[in-house]
């Protein structure tokens, strides 16, 4: 019965203790990341920038439509002349006119279309850059997700440390009942004081973590927070590094951004080359006018002009040759950047999977060490309760307690490392909280 009580005490105290309620807001890691991405002011700023770029893209498309103009003018003129042979003359004249004109491109070698497609791909590249999983790029979804995860995990960690301090204090008080010497009691009381201070520090750190969480998500965390084991299970990744690499080729934002940038450069090159060729447009116009003149020969008149025709332009702009060459180099640079992004993604995935395998092995060892420490302290507490004469010295009891605490912290840290690595894999592959991977997940 005593052993069962001690086991329940340890399990209740050292299990993930995430029962704090902070008000309305996210409860899980996935909800926290979603809140950060959707509600953070940086997201609104980026969305407005994307909307601005989208309007530019629509403008380049509108350049291919028929163009028109309405023009009106009115004016007066005064002239005065003197001559030895004739009388002085003074003439006042006025004119008014209005007209409409329209033109449509018949042939431009594809310059307009390619400019539009280049703008469209540039917009796509900027959008994918905002979706970037790189936490070091400013004001991206990747950075917001990383910040949300860091603050969320910090809250969980501090809750774990608080629970550890509380249960540790209970265990030490149990040990204190077996301390008969003043010196031993002093040692145990000093450890109890350490646990009290640890609890206070963890509570202060938790408040800071909550503040950081609110700063990035704009919401207070709510309800019973999802524990580490739950979070690890919910962060689903491909079963192997090879599978992750294949997925990243289609979904990694950096790779998609580089693909769009390469296509944009290729379209811009085509537009630059086309702009050096002939340009043919159809033009129509119609004007009406009214003129009047006073003075020596006064008159009034009005009329109209109508025109329909074609305009052929064959440009000769030497500088355009160099612009075209520059764009050709830009295409090669974009292609090289794309290859670099693919290489970085492949390396990052393979390296992170290797780290994850190592972390999983280390965590298994931490679990075994923690289980041994739990059994050891359980036996000691049972002997204390039974007043067993074979009870170890207080120094040995405290050593067992410190071993238990150390192994518990190591176990929690290894869980956090596993979660961090799995989340990094999701970011690299572009599959953050993708439920479609759950069926194939084997890690």
C-alpha positions in Angstrom: 0.0 0.0 0.0 2.8 2.3 0.9 4.7 1.6 -2.3 1.5 2.2 -4.3 1.0 5.6 -2.5 4.6 6.6 -3.2 4.3 5.6 -6.9 1.1 7.6 -7.3 2.8 10.6 -5.6 5.8 10.5 -7.9 3.7 9.9 -11.1 1.3 12.7 -10.2 4.2 15.1 -9.3 6.6 14.3 -12.1 4.2 13.7 -15.0 3.6 16.6 -17.4 1.7 19.1 -15.3 0.0 21.5 -17.7 -3.1 22.3 -15.7 -2.8 26.1 -15.5 -5.6 28.2 -17.0 -4.7 31.5 -18.5 -7.9 32.7 -20.0 -9.3 32.4 -23.6 -6.7 31.5 -26.2 -4.8 28.6 -27.8 -4.5 25.3 -25.9 -2.2 23.3 -28.2 1.0 24.0 -30.1 -0.8 23.8 -33.4 -3.3 26.4 -32.3 -0.6 28.7 -31.0 1.3 28.6 -34.3 -1.9 29.2 -36.2 -2.8 32.2 -34.0 0.7 33.7 -34.4 0.5 33.4 -38.2 -3.0 34.7 -38.5 -3.3 37.4 -35.8 0.2 38.9 -35.5 0.3 42.5 -36.9 3.4 41.5 -38.9 1.1 39.2 -40.9 -1.3 42.0 -41.7 1.6 44.2 -42.8 2.9 41.5 -45.1 -0.6 40.8 -46.5 -0.9 44.5 -47.4 2.4 44.4 -49.1 1.3 41.3 -51.1 -1.9 43.1 -52.1 0.2 46.1 -53.3 2.3 43.8 -55.4 -0.8 42.1 -56.7 -2.1 45.4 -58.0 1.2 45.9 -59.8 0.7 42.6 -61.5 -2.8 43.5 -62.6 -1.4 46.7 -63.9 1.1 44.9 -66.1 -1.7 42.8 -67.5 -3.8 45.9 -68.1 -1.0 47.2 -70.3 -1.9 44.6 -72.9 -5.5 45.8 -73.2 -6.5 48.5 -75.8 -5.5 51.9 -74.6 -7.5 55.1 -75.0 -7.5 58.8 -74.2 -9.8 61.8 -74.3 -8.1 65.2 -74.8 -9.5 68.7 -74.9 -7.7 72.1 -75.4 -8.7 75.7 -75.5 -6.6 78.8 -76.0 -6.2 82.4 -77.3 -3.5 84.2 -79.2 -2.7 87.9 -79.7 -0.4 89.2 -82.4 0.6 92.8 -83.2 2.8 94.0 -86.1 4.1 97.4 -87.4 5.6 98.1 -90.8 6.8 101.2 -92.8 5.0 99.8 -95.8 1.6 98.9 -94.3 -0.6 99.9 -91.5 -0.2 98.4 -88.0 -2.2 95.2 -87.5 -3.6 93.6 -84.4 -5.1 90.1 -84.5 -6.9 88.1 -81.8 -7.6 84.4 -82.4 -9.0 81.6 -80.3 -9.3 77.8 -80.8 -11.0 75.0 -79.1 -10.7 71.2 -79.8 -11.7 67.9 -78.3 -10.8 64.4 -79.4 -10.7 60.8 -78.6 -8.0 58.2 -79.6 -7.5 54.5 -79.1 -4.7 52.1 -79.9 -4.3 48.4 -79.6 -1.1 46.4 -79.9 -1.2 44.0 -82.8 2.3 42.6 -82.4 5.1 43.3 -79.9 7.0 40.0 -80.0 5.4 38.9 -76.7 7.0 41.7 -74.7 3.8 42.7 -72.9 2.8 39.1 -72.1 6.2 38.2 -70.8 6.3 41.4 -68.7 3.0 40.3 -67.2 4.1 36.7 -66.5 7.4 38.0 -65.0 5.4 40.3 -62.6 3.1 37.4 -61.7 6.0 35.1 -60.9 7.7 37.9 -58.9 4.5 38.2 -56.8 4.5 34.4 -56.3 8.1 34.6 -55.1 7.4 37.3 -52.6 4.4 35.3 -51.3 6.5 32.2 -50.8 9.2 34.3 -49.1 6.6 35.4 -46.6 5.7 31.7 -46.2 9.4 31.0 -45.6 10.2 28.4 -43.0 13.5 30.0 -42.2 13.2 31.4 -38.6 16.1 33.8 -39.2 14.3 35.8 -41.9 12.4 38.8 -40.6 8.6 38.9 -40.5 8.0 35.6 -42.1 5.6 32.8 -41.2 8.6 30.7 -40.3 9.8 33.2 -37.8 6.4 33.7 -36.3 5.9 29.9 -36.0 9.4 29.5 -34.4 8.6 32.3 -31.9 5.2 30.8 -31.0 6.7 27.4 -30.5 9.6 28.7 -28.4 7.3 30.7 -26.1 4.8 27.8 -25.9 7.5 25.3 -25.0 9.0 27.7 -22.4 5.6 27.8 -20.7 5.4 24.0 -20.7 9.0 23.7 -19.4 8.4 26.1 -16.5 5.3 24.2 -15.6 7.3 21.0 -15.5 10.0 22.6 -13.3 7.3 24.0 -11.0 5.8 20.5 -10.6 9.3 19.1 -10.0 10.0 21.7 -7.3 6.7 20.9 -5.5 7.1 17.1 -5.6 10.8 17.5 -4.7 9.8 19.5 -1.6 7.3 16.7 -0.6 10.0 14.1 -1.0 12.5 16.1 1.1 10.0 16.6 3.9 9.6 12.9 3.9 13.4 12.5 4.2 13.4 15.2 6.9 11.4 12.9 9.2 14.3 10.4 9.1 17.0 13.1 9.9 17.8 12.8 13.6 21.0 14.8 13.6 21.0 18.5 13.6 23.5 18.6 10.8 21.4 16.3 8.7 18.3 18.3 9.3 20.1 21.4 8.2 21.2 19.8 5.0 17.6 18.7 4.2 16.1 22.0 5.1 18.7 23.7 2.8 17.5 21.5 0.0 13.9 22.3 0.8 14.8 26.0 0.6 16.4 25.3 -2.8 13.1 23.8 -4.0 11.2 26.8 -2.8 13.6 29.1 -4.7 13.4 26.9 -7.8 9.6 27.2 -7.7 9.7 31.0 -7.4 12.2 31.2 -10.3 10.1 28.9 -12.5 7.0 30.9 -11.8 8.7 34.1 -12.8 10.1 32.5 -15.9 6.6 31.2 -16.7 5.2 34.7 -16.5 7.9 35.9 -18.9 7.1 33.1 -21.3 3.4 33.9 -21.2 4.3 37.5 -22.0 6.3 36.4 -25.0 3.5 34.1 -26.0 1.0 36.9 -25.9 3.4 39.2 -27.9 3.6 36.8 -30.8 0.1 35.3 -30.8 -1.8 38.3 -29.4 -3.7 35.8 -27.2 -3.4 34.4 -23.7 -2.8 30.6 -23.6 -5.9 28.8 -22.4 -7.2 25.7 -20.8 -5.0 22.7 -19.9 -2.0 23.2 -22.1 -1.0 20.3 -24.4 1.8 18.4 -22.8 5.1 17.5 -24.4 4.1 13.9 -25.2 0.9 15.2 -26.9 2.8 17.8 -28.8 5.4 15.4 -30.0 2.7 13.0 -31.2 0.9 15.8 -33.1 4.0 17.1 -34.9 3.9 14.5 -37.7 6.8 14.1 -40.1 7.6 11.8 -43.0 8.9 8.4 -42.0 12.3 8.8 -43.7 14.7 11.6 -44.7 14.3 10.5 -48.4 10.5 10.9 -48.2 11.0 14.3 -46.6 13.3 15.4 -49.4 10.8 14.4 -52.0 8.0 16.4 -50.3 10.2 19.4 -49.8 10.8 19.7 -53.6 7.1 20.5 -54.0 6.3 22.2 -50.7 9.4 23.8 -49.2 8.7 27.6 -49.4 12.3 28.5 -50.1 12.4 26.1 -53.0 9.1 27.4 -54.4 10.3 31.0 -54.1 13.5 30.1 -56.0 11.4 28.4 -58.7 9.2 31.4 -59.0 12.2 33.8 -59.1 13.8 31.7 -61.8 10.7 31.8 -63.9 10.3 35.5 -63.4 13.9 36.1 -64.6 13.2 33.9 -67.7 10.1 35.9 -68.6 11.9 39.2 -68.0 14.7 38.0 -70.4 12.1 37.1 -73.0 10.4 40.6 -72.6 13.8 42.3 -72.9 14.6 40.5 -76.1 11.2 41.1 -77.6 11.5 44.9 -76.8 14.3 45.0 -79.3 12.1 43.8 -82.1 9.4 45.6 -84.2 6.2 46.9 -82.7 2.9 47.2 -84.6 -0.2 48.8 -83.3 -3.6 49.9 -84.7 -4.5 53.5 -84.0 -7.8 55.4 -84.4 -8.7 59.0 -83.5 -11.4 61.6 -83.9 -11.1 65.3 -83.2 -13.5 68.3 -83.5 -12.3 71.9 -83.4 -13.6 75.5 -83.5 -11.4 78.4 -84.5 -12.1 82.1 -84.6 -10.0 85.2 -85.5 -10.6 88.9 -85.2 -8.7 91.9 -86.6 -7.9 92.7 -90.2 -9.4 89.5 -91.7 -11.9 88.1 -89.2 -13.3 84.6 -89.6 -14.9 81.8 -87.7 -14.7 78.1 -88.5 -15.2 74.6 -87.2 -14.5 71.1 -88.4 -13.4 67.6 -87.5 -10.6 65.1 -88.2 -10.9 61.3 -88.3 -7.9 58.9 -88.5 -7.5 55.2 -88.7 -4.2 53.4 -89.4 -1.4 51.4 -88.1 1.9 52.4 -86.5 5.1 50.4 -87.0 8.1 51.1 -84.8 11.4 49.5 -85.3 13.5 50.5 -82.3 17.2 50.9 -82.2 18.4 51.3 -78.6 22.0 50.1 -78.1 21.5 50.1 -74.4 18.8 47.5 -74.7 21.4 45.0 -75.8 23.2 45.3 -72.5 19.9 45.2 -70.6 19.2 41.9 -72.3 22.6 40.5 -71.5 22.2 41.6 -67.8 18.9 39.8 -67.7 20.5 36.7 -69.1 23.0 36.7 -66.2 20.1 37.3 -63.8 18.5 34.0 -65.1 21.7 32.1 -64.5 22.0 33.6 -61.0 18.4 32.6 -60.2 19.1 29.1 -61.5 22.1 28.9 -59.2 20.1 30.2 -56.2 17.5 27.5 -56.9 20.1 24.8 -56.9 21.5 26.2 -53.7 18.0 26.2 -52.1 17.5 22.5 -53.1 20.9 21.6 -51.8 20.3 23.4 -48.5 16.9 21.8 -48.1 18.3 18.3 -48.7 21.2 18.9 -46.3 19.0 20.4 -43.7 16.5 17.5 -43.8 19.2 14.8 -43.7 21.1 16.5 -41.0 18.0 17.1 -38.8 16.9 13.5 -39.2 20.3 12.3 -38.1 20.0 14.6 -35.0 16.5 13.3 -34.4 17.8 9.7 -34.4 20.5 10.7 -31.9 18.0 12.6 -29.7 15.6 9.6 -29.7 18.4 7.3 -28.5 19.5 9.8 -25.8 15.9 10.1 -24.7 15.5 6.4 -24.3 18.6 6.3 -22.1 17.2 9.2 -20.1 14.0 7.4 -19.6 15.8 4.3 -18.3 18.0 6.4 -16.0 14.9 8.2 -14.7 13.1 4.9 -14.1 16.1 3.7 -12.1 16.2 6.9 -10.0 12.4 6.6 -9.3 12.8 3.0 -8.1 15.7 4.0 -5.9 13.9 6.9 -4.2 10.7 4.7 -3.9 12.7 2.1 -1.9 14.2 4.8 0.3 10.9 6.4 1.0 9.4 3.0 1.8 12.2 2.3 4.3 11.6 5.8 5.9 7.9 5.1 6.3 8.6 1.6 7.8 11.4 3.0 10.0 13.7 0.3 8.5 17.0 0.2 10.3 18.7 -0.4 7.0 17.8 3.1 5.8 20.8 4.8 4.0 22.4 7.9 5.5 20.8 11.2 4.9 23.6 12.2 2.6 22.9 9.1 0.5 19.2 10.0 0.5 19.9 13.5 -0.7 22.2 12.1 -3.3 19.4 9.9 -4.6 17.1 12.8 -4.6 19.5 14.9 -6.6 19.9 12.1 -9.0 16.1 11.9 -9.4 15.9 15.6 -10.1 18.7 15.6 -12.6 17.4 12.6 -14.5 13.9 14.2 -14.6 15.2 17.5 -16.1 17.3 15.5 -18.6 14.2 13.6 -19.7 12.2 16.8 -20.1 15.0 18.5 -22.1 15.4 15.5 -24.4 11.6 15.6 -25.1 11.9 19.3 -25.9 14.8 18.6 -28.2 12.8 15.9 -30.0 9.8 18.2 -30.5 12.1 21.0 -31.7 13.8 18.8 -34.3 10.5 17.3 -35.5 9.1 20.8 -35.9 12.2 21.9 -37.8 11.6 19.0 -40.2 8.1 20.1 -40.7 9.3 23.7 -41.4 11.9 22.5 -43.9 9.5 20.3 -45.8 6.7 22.9 -45.7 4.3 20.5 -43.9 3.6 22.2 -40.5 0.8 20.3 -38.9 -0.1 18.5 -42.1 -2.6 15.8 -41.1 -2.2 14.0 -44.4 1.1 12.7 -43.2 -0.3 11.1 -40.0 -1.2 7.8 -41.6 2.4 7.3 -43.0 4.1 8.6 -39.8 6.4 6.1 -38.1 8.4 8.3 -35.7 
